[in-house]
Amino acid sequence: MRAQDIAPLIDHTLLAPDATAADVRRLVAEAEQLGVWSVCVSPSLLPVEVPASLRVATVCGFPSGAHTAQVKAAEAAEAVRRGAHEVDMVIDLGALRDGDVAAVAAEIRAVRDACPAPVVLKVIIESAALADDEIVAACQAAERAGADFVKTSTGFHPAGGATVEAVALMAATVGGRLGVKASGGIRTAADARAMIEAGATRLGLSASAAVLQEETR
């Protein structure tokens, strides 16, 4: 696997709470040079001017997921009005861990309705904080609610980020019907390759340049 094979799978990400407009301009310039799929920024930094080769992604209910479905839906709709092509939403982890999978599906559906296709909706489940059966339930809820991707992590949860095992379980659960985004703690080319081999079809990276440069050595 070469750098040019990995780059088109990357959401080049800047979600630091103190990121500035100048930081975003640097992110976009680097993304264009690297040939990645998109830039992913916080919704307050929208709109973002990008070349035709790049998409703009943002987050919703981030990073805790502890927002009402109505708030998440409104946030997603506003982000799309401000130019986002893709929205990565965080589920209500407490509801999932309480076994209320129907509530999780309902909030995903509310966001889906607020940003219908062709907007791409990715559902962040914080896989490192979940048992395997909860990961499966979250992925099934995302599929029922019309999401396009399931995503491992925000990168902010203390339980950790993406693991090969979680990516493989998520990929097996959605069976190619949804994409799988691995995100959180992917800092080397070996990490990126392992996630892709486990079934990831998208990568969320803040260290994109380092990963791709390592891959070309």
N, C-alpha and C positions, 0 to 999 in steps of 0.2 A: 504494500500500500504506500503510495507516494503522497507528497504534500498536496499535489494538485487533485488527488482523490479525496483528501480530507477537507480541504478548504471549503468546497461547496456545501458541506454539511454543517458549517459552523455559524451559530448566532454569536457574533462578536459583542461581548457584553460589558456594560458599564452601569452598575447599579449601586455604586457608593452613594450614601446619602448626601455627601458634600460635593458631588460632581457638579462642575460648572459648564456653561455653554462652550467655553473654550476647550474643556476636556472632551466634550461631544464632537466638536469639530476635528480634534485630533483622532478620535475614535473612528470617525467616518473616513478620514484620509487613510488611516491605517487599514481599515476594512477594504477599501477600494484597492489598495496596493496588494493586499493578501489574497483577494479574490474570494472572500467568504460570502455566505448566503445573505446575512442580514447584520444590522446593528440592533442591539437591544438596550434600551434606556428606560429610566423611570418616566412615568407619565407626565410629571411636571416639566420635563425637558422637551416635550413635544411642542410644536412640530420640529422635525429634523430634516434639513435639506440633504438629500442623498442623490448620487448619480443613478441613472436608470438601471444599472447592474445590481443595485442593492435594495433590499426591503428594509422596512422599519418595524421592529418588534418592541413591545412594551409589556409591563406587568400589571396585574390587577389583584387587589386583596393582598398585597405584598407587604412584608414577608410572612406575616403570621397566619393569614387566612381567616382570622377571627373577625370578620366583617359580615354584615347581613347580606343576603343574596341581592337585595335591592341596591345596596351600596356598590357591590361588585358589578352589577349590571350597568349602573349609571356610570361608573368609572370606565368600564370597557367601552361603552357607547361614546363617551367623551373622547377617549383615546383615539378611536376610529375617526371621529370628526376632526381630530387634530393630526391625522395622517398616518396612524398606525395601520400596518398591513397584517400584523399578527399580534395576538394577545395571549400572554401566559398567566393564567389565573391560579391562585392557591386555594385549595379546598379547605373546608372547615374540618380540621383534623379532630377536634373534640367530638363533633357529630359522628365522624367515621368511627372513632374509637369507642363511642357509646353504642355502636351498632346501628345507627340511624342512616343507613346507606341511602334510603329514599330522600332524605334531606340533602345529602351530598349531590345526588343526581338532580334534584330540583334546582339547586343553586347553579350547577353547571348549565342546566337548560336555560335558566334565566339569563346567564351571560351569553350563551349561544344565541338566544333570541335577540339580545341587545346588539350583537355583532354577527349577523348572519354571513354565510359564505358570499363572496370569496375570502372574507377575513379568515385567517387560520387561527383556530382556538387550541391552545395547549393547556393541559390540566396538570398542575404541580401537586404531587401527592405526598411529598416528604417521605420517600420510601425508607430512609434510614430510621425513621421514628415508628415504623409500622411492622407488625408481624406479617408473615407471608400471606395468610388468609385475608388480612386487611388490604395488602397491596392488590391482591386479586379482586377484591370487592370494589376498591377504588377504581381500578382499570375498567371493570365491567360497568360501573356507574357512568364513567366518562364516555364509554362507547354508547350506552343507552341514551345519553343526553346529547349526543351529536358532536362530540369533540373530534378534533382531527389528530391530536397527539396526546399521549400521556408523558409526563416529565417527572424525573426522579425527585428533584430538589430545588429549593431556592438558593442554596449555598449559605444560608444564614442560620439554619437550625442547628442547635448544639449537638444533635445526634449524628450529624455528618451529612455528606453528600452522596454522590452516585457510587454504587458498587456494581461489579460485574454480575453478581448474583441477582441483584434487584432488577437490573436491565434485562437479564435473561428471562426472569419470571414475568416481567411486564410484557416482553416481546412474545412470549409463549401465550400469555393471556389474550392479547389483542390479535394475535395471529396474522399480522400484516394488514389488518383492516384499519388500524390507526398507526401513525408513526410513533416512535419512542425517542424521546429526547433525554440524553444523559447530561446532567449538569451538577456542578458542585464538586470541587476538589480535583478536577481534571487538569493537570499541570504539565504533563509530559506527553511526548509522542506515543510512548508505550501505553500510557493511560488511555489515550484517544483510540488507539488501535484495539485495545482490549474491549472498550465499550462498543465499538462498531462490530467487532467479531461476536459480541454477546447479543447483538440485535438492535443497537442504537442506529437510528436513521437521521438523527440530528444531535449536535453537540452544543452545549452552552459553555463558552469559554471566555474568560477574561485574559488568559495567557495565550491567546491565539498565535501571536507572533512567535513566541518562544517555542510553542509546540510545532509550528510549521517549519521554523528554521532548523529545529532539531531533526525533523524528518528529512530535510534535504542534505544533511551531512553524510 
